[in-house]
Amino acid sequence: MDLTSPRIIKDIAERFGFGFSKGLGQNFLLDSTVLDKIVKVAEIENGVLEVGPGFGVLTTELAKTGKKVVSVEVDKRLIPVLDFTLAGLDNVTIIEKDILKTDIAELIRQEFGDKTISVAANLPYYITTPIITRLLESKLPLKNIVVMVQKEVAERIAAEPGKKEYGAISVLCRYYTKPRIVTTVPAGSFYPTPKVDSAVLCMEVSPQPNVKTNDEELFFRAVKAAFGQRRKTLLNCLSNGFGHDKEQMKELLCRAGIDPSIRGERLGLEEFARIADEIYYLSR
């Protein structure tokens, strides 16, 4: 069956008495060209973990690679639908779980062993950042993460220092990956049609973090503080965030070679690492 056909999707929904949930962000991609791009960019070698298969539109395309596909779905109403739409695809496993409450590392070990895999997903907008953060901070054996997300979120994640979209999530993703926007997708490419456009985001996971720092926790604490009050200078943000005297923090930033009067959005990974290391030395 053609799962990119709105008529087919409507017929399946009627057959199973399925109502689309706005709360769960259930908007299914219908553009076959974009589906092909997602699969191609994912460069699946050892298998793929999919988050939120929906009616199985992307799942079906992932399965065509012949590699193992493990799809995690939180909505129990979709399990019988997926049993129907994915019937005959013996390389697909559907797991009814909430990905945010799942031990993803253990799941990957159980399903893929010690192999490095890809992640592909059409992510619900409301949990995009929590899912991406969880995937990255868990330090999983991932080759890449290819996700459909709200366009504005993709722009924030892929933003470079100095851009207005650049923020803490940009730094987090650049710390672990090399992010890029593959293509933008208009709202009309989904059913039901959302109110915003989307984008396919590819994050190539680095074998090691893309910058060295003495204390990873301090690094991200500095990042969070720097973007905590975007209109304030870096000096004020870090002083408030760490509770240090301004003069002490000013000296620390000068030792790190950072202008205390600039704002956090101007800093790249290296600058944040130098700040974190100076704070690390100060606390020893």
N, C-alpha and C positions, 0 to 999 in steps of 0.2 A: 504494500500500500504506500501511497505517496504522502508521507507525513509533513510535507511542506505545503500541502493543499489546505486552505482554510475550510473547504467543504468537508474534507476527510476528518480534520480535527473536530469540527462541529459534530459530525456524525458519531465519532468515537465518544465525545463528551456526552451526547444524548444517550448513546447505548449504555453507558455506565452511570448515567445520572450524575455526571461530574460537573461541579460548579467551580469556575476559576476563582482563586483566592487572591485578592489584592494584597492582603496581609502577608502572604507567602511569596509575593512578587512573581506570580505565575503568568509570564508572558513568553510564549514559545516562538523561537526563531523559525521563519518560513523561507528564508532566502538560501537556496541551494549553493549559490556562489560563495556566500559567506561561510556556510558550513564546510565547504571544500577548503577554504583558506584556513579555517581553524585546524582542521585535520592535518593539512600540509605543514603549517607552522609548528604544530606540536611535535613533529618529527618522531613519532612513536616507534621505539625500538623494542622495549621489553614489556610494554603494557602501559595502560593509562587508567588513572583514577578520575572518575567524573563525579562532580558534585551537582545534585539536582537535575536528574535526567528528564523530568517532566513527563511528556508522552513518549519520549525516546527518540526525538528527532535527531539530535546530535549523536546519541548513543548508537543509532543505526549506522551513521557514517563512520564513527570510530571503529565499529565492529568490522567494517569492510576492509580494514587494514590487516585483518587476520590475527591481530594481537589481542591479548586478554584485556577485557574492559570490565572494571569494577565500578558500579554506579551507586552512590549513596543518596537515598531519597528519604526525606523526613515525613512527607505526607503519605500516611498509610492508605489513603483513598486511591493513590496512584499505583499501588502495587498490582492490583488486578488489571489495570489498564496496561501497565508495562508487560505483564505476562502475555497479554494479547498482542500488543504492537511489536514485541521483540521475540515472539514465538519462532523457534527454529534457529535462533542465533546462539549456538552452543558456546561461544567465547565470551558471553556477557553474564555477569553476576550482579544481581540487584540486592542491595543491603538496605533494609529499612532502619535508618538511624538518623540522628541529628549530628551532622558533621562537627558542630561546635561542642558536642558532648561526647565525642568519640576519641579514643586513643588512636590517632591516625598512624603513628609509628607502628603500633602493634597490628593495626589493620593491614598496613603495607607488608609487614613481615609475614603475616598469615596468608595473604593473597599472592604476593609476588616474591617472597623469599628475600634474598639480599640484592635484588636487582634495582637499578636506578630507573625510575619511571617518569612519565609525564603526567601533568594534571590538565584536564580540559573541563570547562564549565560555562554554562550560561547562568551567571550568578544573579540571584535576587538582589535588587539594589540595596535593600535595607540591611543586608548582612555582608555586603562586599568587603568592607574594611576588616571586620572581625575575622572573616574566613582567610583572607590574604595574610593578615597578621599571624594567625594561627599556623598556617602552612609554612611561613618563613621562620617564625621563632621556634618551631618544633625541630628545625634543622633535619628535615627528612631527606631521604635519598632521591631527590628530584632533579631531572634534567632541565625541565622548564615548566612554567605555569602559563597556560593560554586560556584567558577568560574573556567572556563578553560582560562588560560592565557599563554603567551609565557613562556617557561621554565625558562629563565633567570630572568624574572620578578618575577615569583613564588619563585625562590631561593633568590632574594633580599628581598621580603616581609617576607619570613619565616626565614631569616638569624638571627643568634644570635650574641650578641656583640663579637667583636674580629675577626669575619669572614670578608673576603674581600668584600663579597656581602652586608654586613651590612651598612645601610645608613638611611637617613631621613625617607624614606617610611617604612623601617623596624620598626622604633620607632613609627611612626604614627599608624601602624597596631597593634603593640604590646600594645600600649596605650589603644586601644579600644577592642582588640580581642585576642584570642589565635590562631595564624595561624599555619597551618601545610600543607605539601604537601601530597596529598592522593596517587597520581600516576602520572607517566610521560607518555606522549602520543607522539608517533613518528609522524612526518609530514605526512607520508603515510596514516594516519588514517582520513585524511580530503579530501574533494573535494570542490574546486580545491586544489591541494597540496601546502601548504605554503613552505617557504624556511627554516623554523626553527621548532624545536620540541616544544611541549607544555606541560603543567602540570595542573592537577586539584588541586586547592588550596581551602582549607576549613578554614574559619575564624569564630570561635565560638565567638559571640559577648558577651562581659561581661556586667552584669547588671550595673556596675559602672566602670569608668576608672580603669585600673590595677595599678595605682599609684596615691597617693594624692599630690596635689600641690596647692599653694595659688592662682596662676594665670595661667590658662591654656594657655592664649595667650603668656605669657612670656616663658612658658615651650617650646612651639613649636618654638618660636623665638630663644631660646637658641639652640634647636636641629638644626634648619636651619643654624644658624651661625657656629655651630660645624662642620657641614659637608660641609660648603661653600667652604673651601679650604682644601681638604683632606690631603695634604702633610704637612700642617702647624700644629703646636702644638695647643692644645686646648686654651692655653693662647692667642696666636696670633689671632686665629679665633674669640674668644669671644670679645677680645679687639676691633677688627675691626668691628664685628657685632653690638656691643652695643655702640661703640664710647667712651669707658672708658679708662682711663690711665692704662698702663700695670701693674704698681705697685698696683694700686687699684684693678684691676681684679685678680692679683696674690693673694692678701690678701683674696679676696672673695672666690677664689677656695680653698685656704687653710682652710678657715672656713668651707667650705662644705666638707672637707676631700678628695679633689680631687687633684691629682698631676698635676700641670699646664703644665708639659712637655709632657703629654700623648696626644693622638689624640682622636677625638670624637668617632671613631669606637670602642673604648674600653669601652665606657660607656653604662650602662643599664638604664632602666627607673628610678630607685631610684637615681642614680647619677645625671641624668638630672633634676630630681625634686628638689634635694638639691641645685643645681646651680640656678635654676629658683627662688627658695624661697629666696636665699641669695640676688639675684638681686632685688627681690620684696621688701625685708626689706631695702635694700640700697636706694631704690627710695622713701621710705615713709618719 
